Amino acid sequence: MTRKFTLALAIAALVLSAQAAFAQKPGVEKLYILNCGEGVAGDISRWSPGVNEGKSMDFVDTCYLIKHSQGWFLWDTGIPDAVASMPNGLAPADPKAVTWRRPKTLAAQLEQIGVKPADVKAMAVSHTHPDHIGNVEMFPQATLYVQKAEYDWPAANNAPRFKPSHPVELLAGDKDVFGDGSITILSTPGHTPGHQSLLVKLPKTGAVVLSGDAVHFKDNWDNRRVPSMNANKEQSAASLQKIADTLDKEKAQLWINHDKAQRDGQKMSPEFYD
């Protein structure tokens, strides 16, 4: 009888262990799309040389919060939350560029889904333009993944682009963040010296490439246009091809960061993709 009881306990323990292993299946669990800014571009020929001269366009700025089995990962941080208190938004020095507003703060959106900034253990930014790094220091404990070429690129007055105290992992190419192929940083230089994009493999939605600013809106993608202000035209074109090859290989969707028409058709946080 004792032997049977011991065997039953052993079987029960194995079942519970298998259930726990299944529940903790490695990889990405879900992805939230966060509103990290809305704005109006004064003249989109700035991004599409030779066409759209004088044409205005609505832009959005998007961040992505990803729940991985090993923890929370944030991609881009958007316009600074402080802009939410500016009645007229944040106007650019160049009237052709984007006047940004912040209808929802990043902090409020995280709170809505029950995530504290301290819960985010890892993060990355596509590049260091202000509309992508505005809230990096909301997560002072999170390891920041950034290309060394971007980290070393001097800002105005040769100032560093991040606080030297912020934990960082400097990259020199692609990076499998969690070692399981589910979140891969793709080196896509050109817009800036160390620009990067992100490949995310969701269990039901499938593979998605988050563009960063390798491309700004769908018409530019369809026509492979390179903005005149990009740091390197040849690198930009090569990065667009790398993204296209990745989309083909992974049968992935391309989610374009600033494309309002695309984002308007997506599920926004607190809804999520899994």
C-alpha positions as CSV (number, residue, x, y, z in Angstrom):
1,M,0.0,0.0,0.0
2,T,2.8,2.3,0.9
3,R,4.6,1.6,-2.4
4,K,1.4,2.4,-4.3
5,F,0.9,5.6,-2.4
6,T,4.6,6.6,-3.1
7,L,4.1,5.8,-6.8
8,A,0.9,7.9,-6.9
9,L,2.7,10.8,-5.3
10,A,5.6,10.5,-7.8
11,I,3.1,10.5,-10.8
12,A,1.3,13.5,-9.4
13,A,4.6,15.4,-9.0
14,L,5.6,14.6,-12.6
15,V,2.2,15.8,-13.8
16,L,2.5,19.0,-11.9
17,S,6.0,19.5,-13.1
18,A,4.9,19.0,-16.7
19,Q,2.1,21.4,-16.3
20,A,4.4,24.0,-14.8
21,A,6.9,23.6,-17.7
22,F,4.1,24.0,-20.2
23,A,2.8,27.1,-18.4
24,Q,6.3,28.6,-18.5
25,K,6.9,27.8,-22.2
26,P,9.8,30.0,-23.2
27,G,9.4,32.8,-25.7
28,V,7.2,35.8,-26.3
29,E,3.8,35.7,-24.6
30,K,2.2,39.0,-25.8
31,L,2.9,42.5,-27.2
32,Y,1.2,45.8,-26.4
33,I,1.2,48.7,-28.8
34,L,1.5,52.0,-26.8
35,N,0.6,55.5,-28.0
36,C,3.9,57.4,-27.6
37,G,3.0,60.5,-29.4
38,E,0.8,62.0,-32.2
39,G,1.8,64.9,-34.4
40,V,1.6,66.7,-37.8
41,A,4.5,66.8,-40.2
42,G,4.7,70.2,-41.9
43,D,6.2,68.9,-45.2
44,I,6.7,65.2,-45.9
45,S,9.0,65.8,-48.8
46,R,11.6,66.0,-46.0
47,W,11.1,62.2,-45.8
48,S,10.4,61.6,-49.5
49,P,12.8,63.6,-51.7
50,G,11.3,64.7,-55.0
51,V,7.7,64.0,-54.1
52,N,5.0,65.3,-51.8
53,E,6.4,68.8,-51.9
54,G,4.5,71.0,-49.4
55,K,2.2,68.1,-48.3
56,S,1.4,67.8,-44.6
57,M,0.8,64.5,-43.0
58,D,-0.4,63.1,-39.6
59,F,2.3,61.1,-37.8
60,V,2.1,58.8,-34.8
61,D,4.9,57.7,-32.5
62,T,4.7,54.1,-31.3
63,C,6.3,52.1,-28.5
64,Y,6.0,48.4,-27.9
65,L,5.9,46.5,-24.6
66,I,6.7,42.8,-24.9
67,K,6.0,40.2,-22.3
68,H,8.6,37.4,-22.6
69,S,8.8,34.4,-20.4
70,Q,12.0,35.9,-18.9
71,G,10.5,39.3,-18.3
72,W,9.3,42.6,-19.8
73,F,11.1,44.1,-22.8
74,L,10.4,47.7,-24.0
75,W,11.1,48.8,-27.6
76,D,11.4,52.7,-27.9
77,T,10.1,55.2,-25.4
78,G,8.6,57.9,-27.5
79,I,8.1,61.6,-26.9
80,P,8.8,62.7,-23.4
81,D,5.8,62.3,-21.1
82,A,6.3,66.0,-20.1
83,V,4.9,67.0,-23.5
84,A,1.5,65.9,-22.3
85,S,1.3,69.1,-20.2
86,M,2.1,71.4,-23.1
87,P,-1.2,72.7,-24.6
88,N,0.4,73.5,-28.0
89,G,2.6,70.5,-28.2
90,L,6.3,70.4,-28.9
91,A,7.1,72.5,-32.0
92,P,10.2,71.7,-34.0
93,A,12.9,74.1,-35.1
94,D,12.3,73.1,-38.7
95,P,8.7,73.9,-39.8
96,K,8.8,70.9,-42.2
97,A,9.3,68.5,-39.3
98,V,6.7,67.2,-36.8
99,T,4.9,69.1,-34.1
100,W,4.4,66.5,-31.4
101,R,1.7,66.1,-28.8
102,R,1.4,63.4,-26.1
103,P,-2.3,62.5,-25.6
104,K,-1.4,59.7,-23.3
105,T,1.7,59.3,-21.1
106,L,3.8,56.2,-21.2
107,A,3.6,56.0,-17.4
108,A,-0.3,56.0,-17.5
109,Q,-0.4,53.3,-20.1
110,L,1.9,51.1,-18.2
111,E,-0.1,51.6,-15.0
112,Q,-3.3,50.7,-16.9
113,I,-1.9,47.2,-17.7
114,G,-0.4,46.8,-14.2
115,V,3.3,47.2,-15.2
116,K,5.6,49.3,-13.0
117,P,8.7,50.9,-14.6
118,A,10.8,48.7,-12.3
119,D,9.3,45.6,-13.8
120,V,11.0,46.4,-17.2
121,K,14.4,44.6,-17.0
122,A,15.5,45.1,-20.6
123,M,14.8,47.7,-23.3
124,A,16.1,48.9,-26.6
125,V,15.6,52.0,-28.8
126,S,15.6,52.0,-32.6
127,H,17.8,55.1,-32.5
128,T,18.6,58.2,-30.6
129,H,16.4,60.9,-32.1
130,P,14.3,62.6,-29.4
131,D,11.0,61.1,-30.4
132,H,12.4,57.6,-29.5
133,I,14.4,58.2,-26.4
134,G,12.1,60.7,-24.5
135,N,11.5,58.4,-21.5
136,V,14.6,56.2,-21.3
137,E,15.3,57.4,-17.8
138,M,11.9,56.3,-16.6
139,F,13.6,52.9,-16.5
140,P,17.0,53.6,-14.9
141,Q,17.5,49.9,-13.9
142,A,16.7,48.4,-17.3
143,T,19.6,47.1,-19.5
144,L,19.6,49.2,-22.7
145,Y,20.5,47.4,-25.9
146,V,22.0,49.9,-28.4
147,Q,24.4,49.7,-31.3
148,K,27.9,50.9,-30.3
149,A,27.9,53.2,-33.4
150,E,24.8,54.9,-32.1
151,Y,26.0,55.1,-28.5
152,D,29.2,56.7,-29.6
153,W,27.5,59.1,-32.0
154,P,27.9,62.5,-30.4
155,A,24.7,64.6,-29.7
156,A,24.5,68.4,-29.8
157,N,27.6,70.0,-28.2
158,N,29.2,66.5,-28.1
159,A,27.0,65.6,-25.2
160,P,26.3,61.9,-24.5
161,R,23.0,60.5,-25.7
162,F,22.3,58.6,-22.5
163,K,23.2,59.0,-18.9
164,P,26.6,57.2,-18.4
165,S,25.1,55.5,-15.3
166,H,22.4,53.7,-17.3
167,P,23.2,50.0,-17.7
168,V,23.9,49.3,-21.3
169,E,24.9,46.5,-23.6
170,L,26.6,47.8,-26.7
171,L,26.0,45.9,-29.9
172,A,27.9,45.5,-33.1
173,G,25.2,43.8,-35.2
174,D,22.2,41.6,-34.7
175,K,21.3,40.4,-31.2
176,D,19.1,37.5,-30.1
177,V,18.0,39.2,-26.8
178,F,16.8,36.1,-24.8
179,G,18.7,33.4,-26.7
180,D,15.6,31.7,-28.0
181,G,15.1,33.5,-31.4
182,S,11.8,35.1,-30.2
183,I,13.1,38.7,-30.0
184,T,16.0,39.7,-32.3
185,I,17.5,43.1,-32.7
186,L,18.3,43.7,-36.4
187,S,21.1,46.1,-37.2
188,T,19.7,48.5,-39.8
189,P,22.0,51.5,-40.0
190,G,21.5,54.4,-42.4
191,H,18.8,56.7,-40.8
192,T,21.4,57.1,-38.1
193,P,24.8,55.4,-37.7
194,G,23.5,52.7,-35.4
195,H,19.8,52.5,-36.2
196,Q,18.2,49.1,-35.4
197,S,14.9,47.4,-36.0
198,L,13.2,44.5,-34.1
199,L,12.0,41.0,-35.1
200,V,9.4,39.6,-32.7
201,K,7.9,36.1,-33.0
202,L,4.4,36.0,-31.4
203,P,2.8,32.6,-30.7
204,K,-0.4,33.3,-32.6
205,T,0.1,36.5,-34.6
206,G,3.4,35.2,-36.1
207,A,6.5,37.2,-36.9
208,V,6.5,41.0,-36.9
209,V,9.3,43.4,-37.8
210,L,9.1,46.7,-36.0
211,S,10.7,49.2,-38.4
212,G,12.0,52.0,-36.1
213,D,12.7,54.8,-38.6
214,A,14.3,52.6,-41.3
215,V,11.1,53.7,-43.0
216,H,8.5,56.3,-41.9
217,F,5.4,55.5,-43.8
218,K,4.1,52.8,-46.3
219,D,4.4,54.9,-49.5
220,N,8.1,55.3,-48.8
221,W,8.5,51.6,-48.1
222,D,6.6,50.7,-51.4
223,N,8.9,53.0,-53.3
224,R,12.1,52.3,-51.3
225,R,12.7,56.1,-50.8
226,V,15.5,57.3,-48.5
227,P,14.9,60.5,-46.6
228,S,17.4,63.3,-47.4
229,M,18.3,63.8,-43.8
230,N,19.4,60.2,-43.3
231,A,23.0,59.7,-42.1
232,N,24.0,57.3,-45.0
233,K,21.9,56.7,-48.1
234,E,23.7,53.5,-49.2
235,Q,23.4,52.0,-45.7
236,S,19.7,53.0,-45.7
237,A,19.0,51.2,-48.9
238,A,20.9,48.1,-47.8
239,S,18.9,48.1,-44.5
240,L,15.6,48.3,-46.4
241,Q,16.7,45.2,-48.4
242,K,17.7,43.4,-45.2
243,I,14.2,44.1,-43.8
244,A,12.6,42.9,-47.0
245,D,14.6,39.7,-46.9
246,T,13.7,39.2,-43.2
247,L,10.0,39.6,-44.0
248,D,10.3,37.0,-46.8
249,K,12.3,34.5,-44.7
250,E,10.1,34.8,-41.5
251,K,6.8,35.4,-43.4
252,A,6.6,38.5,-41.2
253,Q,4.4,41.6,-41.1
254,L,6.1,45.0,-41.2
255,W,4.8,47.4,-38.6
256,I,5.9,51.0,-39.5
257,N,6.5,53.1,-36.4
258,H,5.2,56.5,-37.7
259,D,2.5,55.3,-40.1
260,K,-0.8,56.6,-38.7
261,A,-3.0,54.8,-41.3
262,Q,-1.5,51.4,-40.3
263,R,-1.6,52.1,-36.6
264,D,-5.3,53.2,-36.7
265,G,-6.1,49.6,-37.8
266,Q,-4.2,48.0,-35.0
267,K,-5.2,47.0,-31.5
268,M,-3.9,49.5,-29.0
269,S,-3.0,48.8,-25.3
270,P,-4.6,47.6,-23.0
271,E,-5.5,45.2,-25.8
272,F,-2.6,43.1,-27.0
273,Y,-1.3,40.7,-29.6
274,D,-0.3,37.2,-28.7
